Amino acid sequence: MEYLVCGDGALGIKTESGIAKDDIIVHYNDLLCKLFLGGMNVEAISNRDIVKGSIYESKSIWPVDFGESWNSHIHAELRMKVVGVTDAILLYKPENRMITIEKMNKKLEEGNLIVSEIPNLSTFHLLNGITEYKHRSWSSALTFLWIVVEEITDYLWLQNVIGKVTGENSKKRKEILRDTRTYTMAVKQELLLQIGVLDERIYNNIFQIRQVRNKLVHEGKMISENMVTLLYESVKELLILAPGIKIDTW
């Protein structure tokens, strides 16, 4: 995927790239998540942040729609030079916040290395969970991050249980181990504890979080900051369990 990178931080995808409209948000957040894992301070975006624009004189994107979010709105106003004085102050000494394309590429490469280790990892849900956590949206953060916990659990199950099955009946045994009715998420986590993939501390943490998550989904119980913080830290610890993953900048 090729992105256009603007000096003001906007990212563009050409309309002729062939991406379905509903998939654009996934592609953007995938890129942003990899940049985040590589050490760049970015947040998830939603459809409210995406606007249409045109390439002007092969050097800028202008004009653009105003969009439905503050980010898209301020970008449009700045480009069209109709922004108010207070918002224009955001441009004061921009050199202190600038990052080069070379640095951006380096961070993207580092993020790619992490993501490639866990093929089923949803970068969309991971970055959205982290972003919601930053903005203290506890229920949303838990919903997004618990999806990531289940994805990593499935990855660890595949690598450490299914992947270790050999012998005459291995094909049938692997089919049985993939049966999610018998091997629920809770059962997988219990067995991963028993064989030493998960330690007791991580297991007990996600056990607590699963109970809270179920109360949110089934009873509408509100979530505390402490539990979401525990989940936030647990996701990082689970990611590090994958071979070759090291996260220093989270």
C-alpha positions as CSV (number, residue, x, y, z in Angstrom):
1,M,0.0,0.0,0.0
2,E,1.3,3.4,-1.0
3,Y,0.6,6.4,1.2
4,L,1.0,10.1,0.5
5,V,2.5,11.9,3.5
6,C,1.8,15.6,4.0
7,G,3.9,18.0,5.9
8,D,1.1,18.7,8.3
9,G,0.9,15.0,9.3
10,A,-2.0,14.0,7.1
11,L,-1.9,10.7,5.2
12,G,-3.5,10.1,1.8
13,I,-4.5,7.1,-0.2
14,K,-5.2,7.6,-3.9
15,T,-8.7,6.7,-4.9
16,E,-7.5,4.5,-7.8
17,S,-5.8,2.2,-5.3
18,G,-8.8,-0.1,-5.5
19,I,-9.5,-0.3,-1.8
20,A,-13.2,-0.8,-0.8
21,K,-14.6,2.2,1.0
22,D,-15.3,0.2,4.1
23,D,-11.7,-1.1,4.2
24,I,-10.0,2.2,4.1
25,I,-10.3,2.7,7.9
26,V,-8.7,-0.7,8.5
27,H,-5.8,0.2,6.2
28,Y,-5.2,3.5,7.9
29,N,-5.3,2.1,11.4
30,D,-3.1,-0.8,10.4
31,L,-0.4,1.7,9.3
32,L,-0.9,3.9,12.4
33,C,-0.7,0.9,14.8
34,K,2.6,-0.2,13.2
35,L,3.9,3.3,13.7
36,F,2.8,3.2,17.3
37,L,4.5,-0.1,18.0
38,G,7.6,1.3,16.4
39,G,7.6,4.2,18.8
40,M,5.6,7.0,17.3
41,N,2.9,8.7,19.4
42,V,-0.2,8.3,17.2
43,E,-3.8,7.5,17.8
44,A,-6.5,5.5,16.0
45,I,-8.8,7.3,13.6
46,S,-12.4,6.7,12.7
47,N,-14.5,7.3,9.6
48,R,-15.1,10.8,10.9
49,D,-11.5,11.7,10.3
50,I,-11.4,10.6,6.6
51,V,-12.1,13.1,3.9
52,K,-11.8,13.4,0.2
53,G,-9.3,15.8,-1.4
54,S,-7.5,16.6,-4.6
55,I,-3.7,16.8,-5.4
56,Y,-2.9,20.4,-6.1
57,E,0.1,21.2,-8.4
58,S,1.7,17.8,-7.5
59,K,2.7,19.2,-4.1
60,S,-0.2,19.4,-1.8
61,I,-3.7,18.0,-1.0
62,W,-6.2,20.8,-1.5
63,P,-9.1,21.5,-1.4
64,V,-10.4,18.9,1.1
65,D,-13.8,18.2,2.8
66,F,-14.1,19.4,6.3
67,G,-15.0,16.0,7.6
68,E,-16.8,15.3,10.9
69,S,-14.0,15.4,13.5
70,W,-11.9,18.2,15.0
71,N,-8.8,16.7,13.4
72,S,-10.2,16.7,9.8
73,H,-11.8,20.1,10.4
74,I,-8.7,21.9,11.6
75,H,-6.6,20.4,8.8
76,A,-9.1,21.7,6.2
77,E,-9.2,25.1,7.7
78,L,-5.5,25.4,7.9
79,R,-5.1,24.4,4.3
80,M,-7.7,26.8,3.1
81,K,-6.3,29.6,5.3
82,V,-9.6,30.3,7.1
83,V,-8.6,29.1,10.5
84,G,-9.0,31.3,13.6
85,V,-6.1,32.9,15.4
86,T,-6.4,30.5,18.4
87,D,-6.2,27.4,16.3
88,A,-3.4,28.9,14.1
89,I,-1.2,29.0,17.2
90,L,-0.9,25.2,16.8
91,L,1.5,25.9,14.0
92,Y,3.9,27.8,16.4
93,K,7.4,26.3,16.2
94,P,6.3,23.2,14.3
95,E,9.9,22.2,13.8
96,N,9.9,20.9,17.4
97,R,7.3,18.3,16.5
98,M,8.5,17.3,13.0
99,I,9.6,13.8,12.0
100,T,11.4,12.9,8.8
101,I,10.2,10.3,6.3
102,E,13.4,8.3,7.1
103,K,12.4,8.2,10.8
104,M,8.8,7.3,9.9
105,N,10.0,4.5,7.7
106,K,12.2,3.2,10.5
107,K,9.4,3.2,13.0
108,L,7.1,1.5,10.4
109,E,9.7,-1.3,9.9
110,E,10.0,-1.9,13.6
111,G,6.2,-2.0,13.9
112,N,6.0,-4.4,11.0
113,L,8.4,-6.8,12.7
114,I,6.2,-7.0,15.8
115,V,3.0,-7.4,13.8
116,S,4.4,-10.1,11.5
117,E,5.1,-12.3,14.5
118,I,1.4,-12.7,15.2
119,P,-0.4,-13.0,11.9
120,N,-3.9,-13.0,13.4
121,L,-3.3,-9.8,15.4
122,S,-5.9,-7.1,14.6
123,T,-4.0,-3.8,14.5
124,F,-7.3,-2.0,14.2
125,H,-8.6,-3.3,17.6
126,L,-5.2,-2.9,19.3
127,L,-4.7,0.7,18.4
128,N,-8.3,1.6,19.0
129,G,-8.1,0.0,22.5
130,I,-4.9,1.9,23.3
131,T,-6.5,5.2,22.1
132,E,-9.7,4.7,24.1
133,Y,-7.6,3.9,27.1
134,K,-5.7,7.2,26.7
135,H,-9.0,9.1,26.6
136,R,-10.3,7.2,29.6
137,S,-13.1,5.5,27.7
138,W,-12.9,2.4,29.9
139,S,-15.8,0.3,28.4
140,S,-14.6,0.9,24.8
141,A,-11.0,0.3,25.8
142,L,-11.9,-3.0,27.4
143,T,-14.0,-4.1,24.5
144,F,-11.2,-3.5,21.9
145,L,-8.4,-4.8,24.1
146,W,-10.1,-8.0,25.1
147,I,-10.4,-8.9,21.4
148,V,-6.6,-8.6,21.2
149,V,-6.3,-10.9,24.3
150,E,-8.3,-13.6,22.5
151,E,-6.3,-13.2,19.3
152,I,-3.0,-13.6,21.2
153,T,-4.5,-16.6,23.1
154,D,-5.4,-18.2,19.8
155,Y,-1.9,-17.6,18.5
156,L,-0.3,-19.1,21.6
157,W,-2.7,-22.1,21.4
158,L,-1.7,-22.6,17.7
159,Q,2.0,-22.4,18.4
160,N,2.3,-24.3,21.6
161,V,-0.5,-26.8,21.4
162,I,-1.8,-27.5,17.9
163,G,1.6,-26.9,16.4
164,K,3.2,-29.5,18.7
165,V,0.8,-32.3,17.7
166,T,2.5,-35.1,15.6
167,G,2.0,-38.7,14.9
168,E,-0.4,-41.0,13.2
169,N,-3.6,-39.3,14.2
170,S,-2.2,-35.7,14.2
171,K,-4.6,-34.4,11.5
172,K,-7.7,-35.5,13.4
173,R,-6.3,-34.4,16.7
174,K,-5.6,-30.9,15.3
175,E,-9.2,-30.7,14.1
176,I,-10.4,-31.5,17.6
177,L,-8.1,-28.9,19.1
178,R,-9.5,-26.3,16.8
179,D,-13.1,-26.9,18.0
180,T,-14.0,-23.7,19.8
181,R,-17.1,-25.4,21.4
182,T,-14.9,-27.8,23.4
183,Y,-11.8,-25.5,23.7
184,T,-13.3,-22.2,24.7
185,M,-11.2,-19.2,25.3
186,A,-11.2,-19.9,29.1
187,V,-10.2,-23.5,28.5
188,K,-7.3,-22.5,26.2
189,Q,-6.0,-20.1,28.8
190,E,-6.3,-22.7,31.5
191,L,-4.3,-25.2,29.5
192,L,-1.7,-22.6,28.4
193,L,-1.2,-22.0,32.2
194,Q,-0.9,-25.8,32.9
195,I,1.8,-26.3,30.2
196,G,3.8,-23.2,31.4
197,V,3.1,-20.8,28.5
198,L,1.2,-18.4,30.7
199,D,2.5,-17.7,34.2
200,E,0.1,-17.6,37.1
201,R,0.2,-13.8,37.4
202,I,-0.8,-13.1,33.8
203,Y,-3.4,-15.9,33.9
204,N,-5.0,-14.6,37.1
205,N,-5.0,-11.0,35.6
206,I,-6.8,-12.1,32.4
207,F,-9.1,-14.4,34.5
208,Q,-10.3,-11.3,36.5
209,I,-10.6,-9.2,33.3
210,R,-12.7,-11.9,31.6
211,Q,-15.2,-11.8,34.5
212,V,-15.5,-8.0,34.3
213,R,-15.8,-8.2,30.5
214,N,-18.7,-10.7,30.8
215,K,-20.5,-8.4,33.2
216,L,-20.1,-5.5,30.8
217,V,-21.5,-7.5,27.9
218,H,-24.2,-9.4,29.7
219,E,-25.2,-7.0,32.5
220,G,-24.0,-3.6,31.3
221,K,-21.8,-3.2,34.4
222,M,-19.5,-0.2,34.1
223,I,-15.8,-0.8,34.1
224,S,-13.2,0.7,36.6
225,E,-10.0,2.3,35.6
226,N,-8.0,-0.2,37.6
227,M,-9.3,-3.2,35.6
228,V,-8.7,-1.6,32.2
229,T,-5.2,-0.6,33.3
230,L,-4.6,-4.2,34.3
231,L,-5.9,-5.3,30.8
232,Y,-3.7,-2.6,29.1
233,E,-0.6,-3.9,30.8
234,S,-1.6,-7.6,30.2
235,V,-1.9,-7.1,26.5
236,K,1.6,-5.8,26.4
237,E,2.9,-8.8,28.4
238,L,1.0,-11.2,26.2
239,L,2.5,-9.7,23.0
240,I,6.0,-10.1,24.4
241,L,5.3,-13.9,24.8
242,A,5.5,-14.2,21.0
243,P,9.1,-15.0,19.9
244,G,11.1,-12.0,18.7
245,I,8.8,-9.4,20.1
246,K,10.3,-6.6,22.2
247,I,8.4,-3.5,23.0
248,D,10.3,-0.6,24.7
249,T,8.2,2.4,23.7
250,W,4.7,1.5,24.8
